[in-house]
């Protein structure tokens, strides 16, 4: 028996169609992975399965009633409110004035999701406690949603959606942004859900090497085509995709001993929570740092201090580019030296404008204000978009390209002004293997060609670090 079936289905809007009519099925009891390159059509297929992009009624069928309740999709978009929250801005997370008696806590929002999902029964309460224990969420329940790290947000959103116990659960890139411990927790949870056979799981993965063992079938898309449909996961061959300019600097130029960042006994607190405690850190010009730590350990908070997005930086002993914080410099004096990409920044781009204008915003350090670049600026933007393999997307609207392609656009934005300090926070989020290798190679090449440029690189995966890394800082959760 087929749980879901599409028969020669096409989305009603031509711009959301795959290259040919779709024939898709999910057999009862099986668990599916949908994999492929960025922009290959994975999200388009999911949107047809879920009805987000409608198809003709006679070309789709479900074995269950009420698809809205029994077919749930989790797309992790680093959202602090609803997916349509238009009030979110980049600095909101660190701005205490945004917190008041109406600001929701994790516990309150999860309880609201629990009550909306069904009748309050002892069995459902036990399941709720099981999820909290499995995800180690007890310490998060009294934390404001706005203060969650991107990894903590993923745990929260996964738990909230699981309360409904749908027949089919579709999860897009469930492991990105999670530290190794939390990734293991998610894998254990998904394994247990799959083994219980009450729920079928479809995973949408950019990282083909993260297909879990419980998956029974793998569909691969490329170029808007379904190029393979393999029944047994063990038959699935993971592609290898080296990148031509990947290099290792065998003779690095010694950095000039000039302080770019200096933290002197820096402590950051929000209410009763201590995020950073007595941190001393010095970064010299030309150094290449990796920044790592568990979800919620303060990595994003630290970067918000460097980028002058966090008001608490004025109360701390911090020097940036040799100038003490709060000594008269403006936020723009600091930002003009920095190229930056992060999950929070990705979340902040709401306007559906051409990708080249997103890249050009990096020249002026703006997010909410946009302008059309002049010819010289446009040529520079095109040069960087071409290097990242996205020149063809220059005139495409930002919200009409895949999330992986959006991340490449934001990476081009970070590099476009040749910054003195490059901060790449989870830069490989949602990228396929070829694009991950490409980005690492570009970072390595750029650091060789620009020996005075300083790098801070954040990732939870050691194999995602570029070869140029020569220093590391690990933050422990307080």
C-alpha positions as CSV (number, residue, x, y, z in Angstrom):
1,X,0.0,0.0,0.0
2,X,1.3,3.5,-0.9
3,X,1.2,6.2,1.8
4,X,1.7,8.9,-0.8
5,X,1.7,8.8,-4.5
6,X,2.2,11.3,-7.3
7,X,1.3,10.2,-10.9
8,X,2.7,12.3,-13.8
9,X,2.3,15.4,-11.5
10,X,3.3,18.9,-12.4
11,X,3.1,22.0,-10.2
12,X,0.4,24.4,-11.5
13,X,2.9,27.3,-11.7
14,X,5.6,26.7,-14.4
15,X,8.3,28.3,-12.3
16,X,7.9,25.6,-9.6
17,X,7.9,22.6,-12.0
18,X,10.6,20.0,-12.2
19,X,12.1,19.1,-15.7
20,X,9.4,16.5,-16.3
21,X,6.2,15.2,-14.7
22,X,6.8,13.6,-11.4
23,X,6.2,10.0,-10.5
24,X,6.8,9.5,-6.8
25,X,5.6,7.1,-4.2
26,X,6.2,6.4,-0.5
27,X,5.4,2.8,0.4
28,X,3.8,2.0,3.7
29,X,6.5,1.4,6.3
30,X,9.5,2.8,4.4
31,X,11.7,5.8,5.3
32,X,13.0,7.9,2.5
33,X,15.9,10.3,1.9
34,X,15.8,12.9,-0.9
35,X,19.3,14.0,-1.7
36,X,21.1,16.1,-4.4
37,X,23.0,19.2,-5.4
38,X,22.0,22.7,-4.3
39,X,19.3,23.9,-6.7
40,X,18.7,20.4,-8.0
41,X,15.0,20.4,-7.2
42,X,14.7,18.7,-3.7
43,X,12.5,21.5,-2.2
44,X,10.4,21.6,-5.3
45,X,9.6,17.9,-5.0
46,X,8.8,18.3,-1.3
47,X,6.5,21.2,-2.0
48,X,4.6,19.1,-4.5
49,X,4.3,16.2,-2.0
50,X,2.9,18.5,0.7
51,X,0.7,20.6,-1.5
52,X,2.5,23.8,-0.9
53,X,2.8,24.0,-4.7
54,X,-0.5,22.4,-5.8
55,X,-0.8,19.8,-8.5
56,X,-3.9,18.5,-10.2
57,X,-6.1,16.7,-7.6
58,X,-6.2,13.5,-9.7
59,X,-2.4,13.2,-9.8
60,X,-1.8,13.0,-6.0
61,X,-3.2,10.7,-3.3
62,X,-2.7,10.0,0.4
63,X,-3.6,6.9,2.4
64,X,-4.6,9.1,5.3
65,X,-7.2,11.8,5.7
66,X,-6.5,15.4,6.9
67,X,-3.0,15.8,5.2
68,X,-2.6,19.1,7.2
69,X,-2.4,17.2,10.5
70,X,-0.8,14.0,9.3
71,X,1.8,15.4,6.9
72,X,4.3,17.7,8.7
73,X,7.3,19.5,7.3
74,X,10.1,20.9,9.3
75,X,12.3,23.4,7.5
76,X,15.0,25.0,9.7
77,X,15.1,28.6,8.9
78,X,16.6,29.9,12.2
79,X,13.3,31.4,13.0
80,X,12.7,33.0,16.4
81,X,9.0,33.5,15.8
82,X,6.8,32.3,13.0
83,X,8.3,31.7,9.5
84,X,6.5,34.9,8.4
85,X,7.7,37.1,11.2
86,X,8.5,40.4,9.5
87,X,9.7,42.1,12.7
88,X,12.9,40.1,13.1
89,X,16.1,42.0,12.6
90,X,19.8,41.0,12.9
91,X,20.6,42.6,16.3
92,X,17.3,41.6,17.9
93,X,18.7,38.5,19.6
94,X,21.2,40.5,21.7
95,X,19.1,43.5,22.4
96,X,17.7,43.4,25.9
97,X,15.1,46.1,25.1
98,X,13.4,43.5,22.9
99,X,12.8,41.4,26.0
100,X,9.7,42.2,28.1
101,X,6.9,40.4,29.9
102,X,5.3,39.4,26.6
103,X,8.5,37.8,25.2
104,X,7.9,34.0,25.1
105,X,10.1,31.4,26.7
106,X,10.9,28.0,25.2
107,X,8.7,26.3,27.8
108,X,5.7,28.5,27.1
109,X,5.9,28.0,23.3
110,X,6.4,24.3,23.6
111,X,3.4,24.0,26.0
112,X,1.4,26.0,23.5
113,X,2.5,23.6,20.7
114,X,1.7,20.6,22.9
115,X,-1.9,21.8,23.7
116,X,-2.6,22.6,20.0
117,X,-1.4,19.2,18.9
118,X,-4.1,17.1,20.7
119,X,-5.8,16.1,23.9
120,X,-3.8,16.3,27.1
121,X,-3.3,12.6,28.2
122,X,-0.8,10.9,30.5
123,X,0.6,9.1,27.5
124,X,1.2,12.3,25.6
125,X,2.8,13.9,28.7
126,X,5.2,11.0,29.0
127,X,6.1,11.5,25.3
128,X,6.7,15.2,26.0
129,X,9.0,14.4,29.0
130,X,10.8,11.8,26.8
131,X,11.5,14.4,24.2
132,X,12.8,17.0,26.7
133,X,15.0,14.4,28.3
134,X,16.4,13.1,25.0
135,X,17.2,16.6,23.8
136,X,18.5,17.8,27.2
137,X,15.9,20.6,27.0
138,X,15.1,21.0,30.7
139,X,17.7,23.8,31.0
140,X,16.2,25.6,28.0
141,X,12.6,25.7,29.1
142,X,12.9,29.0,31.0
143,X,15.1,30.6,28.3
144,X,13.6,33.3,26.0
145,X,13.1,32.1,22.4
146,X,14.9,35.2,21.2
147,X,18.1,34.2,23.0
148,X,18.4,30.7,21.5
149,X,21.4,29.7,19.4
150,X,20.7,28.4,15.9
151,X,21.4,24.9,17.2
152,X,19.0,25.3,20.1
153,X,16.4,26.6,17.8
154,X,16.5,23.4,15.8
155,X,16.0,21.3,18.9
156,X,13.1,23.5,19.9
157,X,11.4,23.3,16.5
158,X,11.9,19.6,16.1
159,X,10.3,18.9,19.6
160,X,7.4,21.3,18.8
161,X,6.5,19.5,15.6
162,X,6.9,16.0,17.1
163,X,4.0,16.6,19.6
164,X,1.5,16.1,16.7
165,X,2.9,12.6,15.9
166,X,2.0,12.9,12.2
167,X,1.8,9.9,9.9
168,X,4.6,11.3,7.7
169,X,7.3,13.7,9.0
170,X,9.5,15.5,6.4
171,X,12.6,17.1,7.8
172,X,15.0,19.3,5.8
173,X,18.7,19.1,6.8
174,X,18.0,18.0,10.4
175,X,21.7,18.0,11.4
176,X,23.0,21.3,10.3
177,X,24.0,23.8,13.0
178,X,24.1,21.0,15.7
179,X,27.2,20.1,17.7
180,X,28.3,16.5,17.7
181,X,26.5,15.6,20.9
182,X,23.2,17.0,19.7
183,X,23.5,15.4,16.2
184,X,23.9,12.1,18.0
185,X,20.8,12.9,20.1
186,X,18.8,13.7,16.9
187,X,20.0,10.4,15.2
188,X,18.9,8.4,18.3
189,X,15.5,10.1,18.3
190,X,14.9,9.5,14.6
191,X,16.1,5.9,14.9
192,X,13.6,5.3,17.7
193,X,10.7,7.1,15.8
194,X,11.5,5.0,12.7
195,X,11.6,1.7,14.8
196,X,8.2,2.4,16.4
197,X,6.6,2.2,12.9
198,X,3.9,4.7,13.8
199,X,5.5,7.5,11.7
200,X,7.2,7.5,8.4
201,X,10.2,9.8,7.9
202,X,11.4,11.6,4.8
203,X,14.7,13.4,5.2
204,X,15.8,16.1,2.7
205,X,19.6,16.2,2.8
206,X,22.3,18.4,1.1
207,X,25.0,16.3,2.8
208,X,24.7,13.0,1.2
209,X,27.1,11.4,3.7
210,X,24.5,12.0,6.5
211,X,21.9,9.5,5.3
212,X,21.0,7.5,8.5
213,X,20.9,3.7,8.7
214,X,17.1,3.6,9.1
215,X,16.6,5.0,5.6
216,X,15.3,2.3,3.3
217,X,15.2,4.2,0.0
218,X,17.2,7.1,-1.5
219,X,16.0,9.5,-4.3
220,X,18.6,11.7,-5.9
221,X,17.8,14.9,-7.9
222,X,20.1,16.9,-10.1
223,X,19.3,19.7,-12.6
224,X,15.5,19.4,-11.7
225,X,15.5,15.7,-12.7
226,X,15.0,12.6,-10.6
227,X,18.2,10.9,-11.7
228,X,18.1,7.8,-9.4
229,X,15.8,5.9,-7.1
230,X,17.6,3.3,-5.1
231,X,15.7,0.9,-2.9
232,X,18.4,-0.2,-0.4
233,X,20.6,2.5,1.2
234,X,23.7,0.2,1.2
235,X,23.6,0.3,-2.6
236,X,23.9,4.1,-2.5
237,X,27.3,5.4,-3.6
238,X,28.4,8.7,-2.0
239,X,29.9,10.9,-4.6
240,X,33.3,12.4,-4.2
241,X,33.7,15.9,-5.5
242,X,37.2,17.5,-5.2
243,X,37.6,21.1,-6.2
244,X,40.3,22.2,-8.6
245,X,41.8,25.1,-6.7
246,X,41.9,23.4,-3.3
247,X,45.4,24.3,-2.0
248,X,47.4,24.2,1.2
249,X,49.8,27.0,2.1
250,X,53.1,25.3,2.8
251,X,55.0,28.6,3.4
252,X,52.6,30.9,5.2
253,X,53.7,34.5,5.6
254,X,54.1,35.3,9.4
255,X,51.3,37.5,10.6
256,X,52.0,41.2,11.4
257,X,51.8,41.4,15.2
258,X,48.9,43.9,15.3
259,X,45.8,43.3,17.4
260,X,42.6,43.0,15.5
261,X,40.5,41.7,18.4
262,X,41.3,41.9,22.2
263,X,38.9,40.7,24.9
264,X,39.9,41.4,28.4
265,X,38.0,39.5,31.1
266,X,34.7,39.8,29.1
267,X,31.6,38.5,30.8
268,X,28.1,38.6,29.2
269,X,24.9,37.8,31.2
270,X,21.2,37.8,30.3
271,X,19.2,37.8,33.6
272,X,20.5,34.8,35.6
273,X,22.2,33.2,32.6
274,X,26.0,33.7,32.1
275,X,26.8,33.3,28.4
276,X,30.5,34.3,28.4
277,X,32.5,34.3,31.6
278,X,35.8,36.1,32.1
279,X,36.9,35.6,28.5
280,X,40.4,36.7,27.5
281,X,41.2,36.5,23.8
282,X,43.6,38.2,21.4
283,X,43.5,37.8,17.6
284,X,46.4,39.2,15.6
285,X,46.3,40.4,12.0
286,X,46.7,37.6,9.5
287,X,45.7,34.8,12.0
288,X,43.1,32.2,11.0
289,X,41.0,31.1,13.9
290,X,38.5,28.3,14.3
291,X,35.7,29.0,16.8
292,X,33.8,26.0,18.2
293,X,31.8,24.8,21.1
294,X,28.5,23.2,22.1
295,X,25.2,24.7,21.1
296,X,24.5,27.6,23.5
297,X,28.1,28.0,24.5
298,X,28.2,31.6,23.4
299,X,29.8,31.5,19.9
300,X,27.2,33.8,18.3
301,X,27.2,36.1,21.3
302,X,31.0,36.5,21.0
303,X,30.7,37.3,17.3
304,X,27.9,39.8,18.0
305,X,30.4,41.7,20.2
306,X,33.1,41.7,17.5
307,X,30.6,42.9,14.9
308,X,29.2,45.7,17.2
309,X,25.7,44.2,17.1
310,X,25.5,43.6,20.8
311,X,24.8,46.6,23.1
312,X,26.6,44.9,26.0
313,X,29.9,45.3,24.2
314,X,30.0,48.9,25.4
315,X,30.2,47.7,29.0
316,X,33.1,45.3,28.3
317,X,36.8,45.8,27.9
318,X,37.0,45.1,24.2
319,X,39.3,46.6,21.6
320,X,38.7,46.2,17.8
321,X,41.3,47.1,15.2
322,X,43.4,48.7,17.9
323,X,40.6,51.0,19.2
324,X,38.8,50.5,22.5
325,X,35.1,49.8,22.2
326,X,33.0,52.9,23.1
327,X,35.8,55.4,22.5
328,X,33.8,57.3,19.8
329,X,33.7,54.9,16.9
330,X,30.4,54.2,15.2
331,X,29.0,50.8,14.3
332,X,29.8,51.6,10.7
333,X,33.4,52.4,11.4
334,X,33.7,48.8,12.7
335,X,31.6,47.1,10.1
336,X,33.5,48.6,7.1
337,X,36.4,46.3,8.1
338,X,34.4,43.1,8.4
339,X,32.9,40.6,5.9
340,X,30.4,38.4,7.7
341,X,28.0,35.6,7.0
342,X,25.9,33.7,9.6
343,X,22.6,31.8,10.1
344,X,21.2,35.0,11.8
345,X,22.2,37.1,8.8
346,X,20.5,34.6,6.4
347,X,17.3,34.9,8.5
348,X,17.5,38.7,8.2
349,X,17.2,38.9,4.4
350,X,13.4,39.2,3.9
351,X,13.1,41.3,0.7
352,X,12.7,39.3,-2.5
353,X,15.2,41.3,-4.6
354,X,17.7,40.2,-7.3
355,X,20.7,38.2,-5.9
356,X,23.2,40.7,-7.2
357,X,21.7,43.4,-5.0
358,X,22.1,41.1,-2.0
359,X,25.8,40.8,-2.9
360,X,26.1,44.5,-3.5
361,X,24.7,45.2,0.0
362,X,28.0,43.9,1.4
363,X,29.8,46.9,-0.1
364,X,27.7,49.2,2.1
365,X,27.3,46.9,5.1
366,X,23.5,47.0,4.9
367,X,20.9,44.4,5.4
368,X,17.5,46.2,5.5
369,X,18.5,48.9,3.0
370,X,19.1,48.0,-0.6
371,X,20.3,49.9,-3.7
372,X,21.3,49.1,-7.3
373,X,25.0,48.9,-7.7
374,X,26.8,51.1,-10.3
375,X,28.6,49.5,-13.2
376,X,32.0,49.2,-11.4
377,X,30.3,47.7,-8.3
378,X,28.2,45.4,-10.4
379,X,31.3,44.1,-12.2
380,X,32.9,43.4,-8.9
381,X,29.7,41.6,-7.6
382,X,29.6,39.5,-10.8
383,X,33.2,38.6,-10.4
384,X,32.6,37.1,-7.0
385,X,29.3,35.5,-8.0
386,X,31.2,33.8,-10.9
387,X,33.9,32.5,-8.5
388,X,31.2,31.0,-6.3
389,X,29.5,29.4,-9.3
390,X,26.3,31.5,-9.1
391,X,26.8,34.1,-11.8
392,X,23.7,32.7,-13.6
393,X,21.6,33.6,-10.5
394,X,22.5,37.4,-10.6
395,X,19.1,38.5,-11.7
396,X,17.1,35.8,-9.9
397,X,15.0,36.8,-6.9
398,X,16.6,35.8,-3.6
399,X,13.5,33.9,-2.3
400,X,13.1,32.0,-5.6
401,X,16.5,30.2,-5.4
402,X,17.3,27.3,-3.1
403,X,18.6,27.8,0.5
404,X,22.0,26.5,-0.5
405,X,22.2,28.9,-3.4
406,X,21.1,31.7,-1.0
407,X,24.0,30.8,1.2
408,X,26.5,31.1,-1.7
409,X,25.0,34.5,-2.5
410,X,25.6,35.6,1.1
411,X,29.2,34.2,1.0
412,X,29.9,36.3,-2.1
413,X,28.5,39.3,-0.1
414,X,31.0,38.6,2.7
415,X,34.0,38.6,0.3
416,X,32.9,41.4,-2.1
417,X,34.6,44.3,-0.4
418,X,37.9,42.5,0.4
419,X,37.5,42.9,4.2
420,X,40.3,43.1,6.8
421,X,38.4,40.6,9.0
422,X,36.4,37.7,7.5
423,X,33.9,36.1,9.9
424,X,32.3,32.9,8.5
425,X,29.8,31.5,11.0
426,X,28.6,28.1,9.8
427,X,29.4,29.1,6.1
428,X,28.7,25.6,4.8
429,X,25.1,25.3,6.1
430,X,23.0,23.4,3.6
431,X,25.7,23.1,1.0
432,X,26.2,19.9,-1.0
433,X,29.6,18.2,-1.1
434,X,30.9,19.9,-4.2
435,X,30.0,23.4,-2.9
436,X,31.5,22.7,0.5
437,X,34.8,21.8,-1.1
438,X,34.6,24.8,-3.4
439,X,34.0,27.2,-0.5
440,X,36.8,25.8,1.6
441,X,39.1,26.1,-1.5
442,X,38.1,29.7,-2.0
443,X,38.8,30.5,1.6
444,X,42.3,28.9,1.5
445,X,43.1,30.7,-1.8
446,X,41.9,34.0,-0.5
447,X,44.0,33.8,2.6
448,X,47.1,33.0,0.6
449,X,46.5,35.9,-1.7
450,X,45.6,38.3,1.2
451,X,48.1,37.5,4.0
452,X,47.0,40.4,6.2
453,X,43.4,39.3,6.2
454,X,42.2,37.8,9.5
455,X,39.8,34.9,9.6
456,X,37.3,33.6,12.2
457,X,35.6,30.4,11.1
458,X,32.8,28.7,13.0
459,X,31.7,25.1,12.4
460,X,30.6,22.0,14.3
461,X,32.4,19.7,11.8
462,X,36.2,19.4,11.9
463,X,36.2,18.2,8.3
464,X,34.6,21.5,7.2
465,X,37.6,23.6,8.4
466,X,39.8,25.0,5.6
467,X,43.5,24.1,5.6
468,X,44.6,27.6,6.5
469,X,43.4,27.4,10.1
470,X,46.3,28.0,12.5
471,X,44.6,28.9,15.9
472,X,41.5,27.6,17.7
473,X,39.2,28.7,20.5
474,X,36.7,26.3,22.1
475,X,33.9,27.7,24.3
476,X,32.4,25.6,27.1
477,X,28.7,26.0,27.9
478,X,28.3,27.8,31.3
